[in-house]
């Protein structure tokens, strides 16, 4: 299993970085749509759709919806304040606040959505759609003046999430004693949680010092720590849905890593939350 994880990582990481820096906004948007379609395919299983045909249609409908949203918004990447885009990002903040309550009160909270496919699909909608817009908007930010500005910001968020996850793992292994959410994900501890936040804070400081940004260090730190918190919540939320569905992995598309959702669950929360705070709330970039 470790061998497959390492091989997959060596392939995926360069591929992700290449897509960030080499694809133009249109190509990146199409690539993100494909990722979202695969995520929707897997979310179908979390929603209770065991039929392959039903999940295929769910993925197709997701792709058509995202493509339609792109086509009806000419020059979409120049204006994050377009109601459709801004509304999606604000909706993400609301959804992850709701998800926090669902995770906190689990398993009692599951009584509200366990038997409703529609409600679980709605949860998937509020997870995947804002993630798509967060990715596309941040990658395209100021593209006309600097083709790589948005790519660097997006790569930063990814490093932030990966760093928080790695820090949580290491601190949890060394010092973990008190469970963070034992009914949702027994392996996570409070010590790992705070270790991950500390790692994110260090990454934020290093990025601010290295990149010579026009963003105040305090604002970047607040946005980064909030995104790191959201990344943990994204992971816990998917774990909660998988537990209810009785599955270990969301899929088997990535050898040794499970499914697409297993790899992007943290990013589905961190990216839109970070973009919403940094641009819409603070207007920092």
C-alpha positions as CSV (number, residue, x, y, z in Angstrom):
1,X,0.0,0.0,0.0
2,X,2.8,2.4,0.9
3,X,4.4,1.7,-2.5
4,X,1.3,2.7,-4.4
5,X,0.8,5.8,-2.3
6,X,4.4,6.9,-3.1
7,X,4.0,6.2,-6.8
8,X,0.7,8.1,-6.9
9,X,2.2,11.0,-5.1
10,X,5.2,11.2,-7.4
11,X,2.9,11.4,-10.3
12,X,0.1,13.6,-9.0
13,X,2.2,16.4,-7.4
14,X,4.1,17.3,-10.5
15,X,0.9,17.0,-12.6
16,X,-1.0,19.4,-10.2
17,X,1.9,21.9,-10.3
18,X,2.2,21.7,-14.1
19,X,-1.6,22.3,-14.5
20,X,-1.4,25.3,-12.2
21,X,1.4,27.0,-14.1
22,X,1.1,25.8,-17.6
23,X,-2.7,25.8,-18.3
24,X,-4.4,29.0,-19.3
25,X,-7.5,30.0,-17.3
26,X,-9.8,28.3,-19.8
27,X,-7.9,25.0,-19.8
28,X,-7.6,25.1,-16.0
29,X,-11.3,25.7,-15.7
30,X,-12.0,22.6,-17.9
31,X,-9.6,20.5,-15.9
32,X,-11.3,21.6,-12.6
33,X,-14.7,20.7,-14.1
34,X,-13.4,17.2,-14.8
35,X,-12.1,16.9,-11.2
36,X,-15.5,18.2,-9.9
37,X,-17.3,15.6,-12.1
38,X,-15.3,12.8,-10.6
39,X,-16.0,14.2,-7.1
40,X,-19.7,14.3,-7.9
41,X,-19.5,10.7,-9.1
42,X,-18.1,9.7,-5.7
43,X,-20.5,12.0,-3.8
44,X,-23.4,10.0,-5.4
45,X,-22.3,7.0,-3.3
46,X,-22.2,9.2,-0.2
47,X,-25.8,10.3,-1.1
48,X,-27.1,6.7,-1.3
49,X,-27.0,6.2,-5.0
50,X,-25.5,2.7,-5.5
51,X,-26.4,2.4,-9.2
52,X,-23.5,3.1,-11.5
53,X,-25.8,4.7,-14.1
54,X,-27.3,7.1,-11.5
55,X,-23.9,8.2,-10.4
56,X,-22.7,8.7,-14.0
57,X,-25.7,10.9,-14.7
58,X,-24.9,12.9,-11.5
59,X,-21.4,13.5,-12.7
60,X,-22.6,14.5,-16.2
61,X,-25.2,16.9,-14.7
62,X,-22.5,18.4,-12.5
63,X,-20.2,19.0,-15.5
64,X,-23.1,20.5,-17.5
65,X,-24.0,22.8,-14.7
66,X,-20.5,24.1,-14.2
67,X,-19.9,24.5,-18.0
68,X,-23.2,26.4,-18.3
69,X,-22.2,28.7,-15.5
70,X,-18.9,29.5,-17.2
71,X,-20.6,30.1,-20.6
72,X,-23.2,32.5,-19.2
73,X,-20.5,34.6,-17.5
74,X,-18.3,36.2,-20.2
75,X,-15.0,37.4,-18.8
76,X,-15.9,35.6,-15.6
77,X,-12.4,35.5,-14.3
78,X,-12.1,39.3,-14.2
79,X,-14.9,39.9,-11.7
80,X,-15.2,37.9,-8.6
81,X,-18.0,40.3,-7.5
82,X,-20.4,38.8,-10.1
83,X,-23.4,37.8,-8.1
84,X,-23.2,34.1,-9.2
85,X,-19.5,33.8,-8.1
86,X,-19.7,35.9,-5.0
87,X,-23.0,34.2,-4.0
88,X,-21.4,30.8,-4.4
89,X,-18.4,31.8,-2.1
90,X,-20.6,33.3,0.5
91,X,-22.8,30.2,0.4
92,X,-19.7,28.2,1.1
93,X,-19.1,30.0,4.4
94,X,-22.7,29.3,5.4
95,X,-22.5,25.6,4.4
96,X,-19.3,25.0,6.4
97,X,-20.7,26.6,9.5
98,X,-23.7,24.2,9.1
99,X,-21.2,21.3,8.5
100,X,-19.4,22.3,11.7
101,X,-22.7,21.8,13.7
102,X,-23.4,18.5,11.9
103,X,-20.0,17.2,12.8
104,X,-20.1,18.5,16.4
105,X,-23.4,16.9,17.1
106,X,-22.8,13.7,15.2
107,X,-24.3,11.0,15.3
108,X,-27.5,12.8,16.6
109,X,-27.3,15.3,13.7
110,X,-27.4,12.4,11.2
111,X,-31.1,11.9,12.0
112,X,-31.7,15.1,10.0
113,X,-30.2,14.0,6.7
114,X,-29.5,10.2,6.9
115,X,-32.7,9.2,5.1
116,X,-32.8,12.1,2.6
117,X,-30.9,11.6,-0.7
118,X,-32.0,15.1,-1.8
119,X,-30.5,16.8,1.3
120,X,-27.2,14.9,0.9
121,X,-27.1,16.0,-2.7
122,X,-27.6,19.6,-1.6
123,X,-24.7,19.2,0.8
124,X,-22.6,18.0,-2.2
125,X,-23.8,20.9,-4.3
126,X,-22.6,23.4,-1.6
127,X,-19.3,21.5,-1.4
128,X,-18.4,21.1,-5.0
129,X,-19.7,24.3,-6.7
130,X,-18.0,26.8,-4.4
131,X,-14.8,24.7,-4.6
132,X,-14.9,25.1,-8.4
133,X,-15.3,28.8,-8.3
134,X,-12.7,29.3,-5.6
135,X,-10.2,27.3,-7.7
136,X,-11.0,29.2,-11.0
137,X,-11.2,32.6,-9.5
138,X,-7.9,32.3,-7.5
139,X,-6.0,30.8,-10.5
140,X,-7.3,33.6,-12.8
141,X,-6.6,36.5,-10.4
142,X,-4.8,39.3,-12.2
143,X,-4.0,36.9,-15.0
144,X,-3.9,39.8,-17.6
145,X,-1.0,41.4,-15.8
146,X,0.8,38.4,-14.4
147,X,0.1,34.9,-15.7
148,X,1.5,33.2,-12.6
149,X,0.1,35.4,-9.7
150,X,-3.0,33.3,-9.2
151,X,-1.1,30.1,-9.6
152,X,1.2,31.1,-6.8
153,X,-1.7,32.0,-4.5
154,X,-3.5,28.7,-5.3
155,X,-0.3,26.7,-4.8
156,X,0.1,28.5,-1.4
157,X,-3.4,27.3,-0.3
158,X,-2.5,23.8,-1.3
159,X,0.8,23.9,0.6
160,X,-1.1,25.4,3.6
161,X,-3.6,22.5,3.6
162,X,-0.9,19.9,3.0
163,X,1.2,21.5,5.7
164,X,-1.7,21.5,8.2
165,X,-2.4,17.8,7.4
166,X,1.3,16.8,7.8
167,X,1.7,18.9,11.0
168,X,-1.4,17.3,12.5
169,X,-0.1,13.8,11.6
170,X,3.3,14.4,13.1
171,X,2.1,16.2,16.3
172,X,-0.7,13.6,16.7
173,X,1.8,10.7,16.5
174,X,4.2,12.3,19.0
175,X,1.8,13.9,21.5
176,X,-1.7,12.8,20.6
177,X,-3.8,11.8,23.6
178,X,-7.1,13.5,23.5
179,X,-9.5,12.6,20.6
180,X,-10.7,15.5,18.5
181,X,-13.9,13.9,17.1
182,X,-13.9,10.2,18.1
183,X,-17.3,9.5,16.7
184,X,-16.4,10.8,13.3
185,X,-12.6,10.2,12.9
186,X,-11.1,8.3,15.8
187,X,-7.5,8.9,14.6
188,X,-7.5,12.7,15.0
189,X,-6.4,14.3,18.2
190,X,-6.5,17.8,19.7
191,X,-2.7,17.8,19.9
192,X,-2.5,17.0,16.2
193,X,-5.1,19.7,15.5
194,X,-3.1,22.4,17.2
195,X,0.1,21.1,15.7
196,X,-1.5,21.5,12.2
197,X,-2.5,25.1,13.0
198,X,1.0,25.9,14.2
199,X,2.4,24.5,11.0
200,X,0.0,26.6,8.9
201,X,1.0,29.7,10.9
202,X,4.7,29.1,10.1
203,X,3.8,28.5,6.4
204,X,1.8,31.8,6.4
205,X,4.8,33.7,7.9
206,X,7.3,32.2,5.4
207,X,5.0,32.9,2.4
208,X,4.5,36.5,3.5
209,X,8.2,37.1,4.0
210,X,9.2,35.3,0.8
211,X,6.6,36.6,-1.6
212,X,6.9,40.3,-0.7
213,X,3.1,40.7,-0.8
214,X,1.0,43.8,-0.5
215,X,-1.2,41.9,2.0
216,X,-0.9,42.8,5.7
217,X,0.7,39.9,7.6
218,X,-2.1,39.9,10.1
219,X,-4.8,39.5,7.4
220,X,-2.9,36.8,5.7
221,X,-2.5,34.9,9.0
222,X,-6.2,35.2,9.8
223,X,-7.2,34.0,6.3
224,X,-4.6,31.2,6.4
225,X,-5.6,29.9,9.9
226,X,-9.3,30.0,9.0
227,X,-8.6,28.1,5.8
228,X,-6.6,25.5,7.8
229,X,-9.5,25.2,10.2
230,X,-11.8,24.8,7.3
231,X,-9.6,22.1,5.8
232,X,-9.9,20.0,9.0
233,X,-13.7,20.5,8.9
234,X,-13.7,19.4,5.2
235,X,-11.9,16.2,6.1
236,X,-14.2,15.5,9.1
237,X,-17.3,16.2,7.1
238,X,-16.4,13.7,4.4
239,X,-15.5,11.1,7.1
240,X,-18.9,11.6,8.6
241,X,-20.7,11.0,5.3
242,X,-18.5,7.9,4.6
243,X,-19.2,6.5,8.1
244,X,-22.9,6.9,7.4
245,X,-22.5,5.2,4.0
246,X,-20.5,2.4,5.5
247,X,-17.4,2.9,3.3
248,X,-13.8,3.4,4.0
249,X,-12.8,5.3,0.8
250,X,-14.9,7.5,-1.4
251,X,-13.6,5.7,-4.4
252,X,-10.6,3.8,-5.9
253,X,-9.4,6.1,-8.7
254,X,-6.1,6.8,-7.1
255,X,-4.1,3.7,-6.1
256,X,-3.1,3.8,-2.4
257,X,-5.1,7.1,-1.9
258,X,-8.7,6.1,-2.4
259,X,-10.9,8.4,-4.4
260,X,-10.8,12.0,-5.6
261,X,-12.8,13.2,-2.6
262,X,-10.4,11.6,-0.3
263,X,-7.7,13.8,-1.8
264,X,-9.6,17.1,-2.1
265,X,-11.9,16.9,0.9
266,X,-9.8,19.4,2.8
267,X,-9.4,21.7,-0.3
268,X,-13.1,21.8,-1.0
269,X,-13.5,23.7,2.3
270,X,-10.2,25.6,2.4
271,X,-10.1,27.1,-1.1
272,X,-13.5,28.8,-1.2
273,X,-13.2,30.0,2.4
274,X,-9.7,31.4,1.8
275,X,-10.8,33.2,-1.4
276,X,-14.0,34.5,0.2
277,X,-12.1,36.0,3.2
278,X,-9.1,37.3,1.4
279,X,-10.9,38.9,-1.5
280,X,-14.6,39.5,-0.6
281,X,-14.2,40.2,3.2
282,X,-10.8,41.9,3.4
283,X,-10.3,43.0,-0.2
284,X,-6.7,42.2,0.3
285,X,-5.7,41.3,-3.2
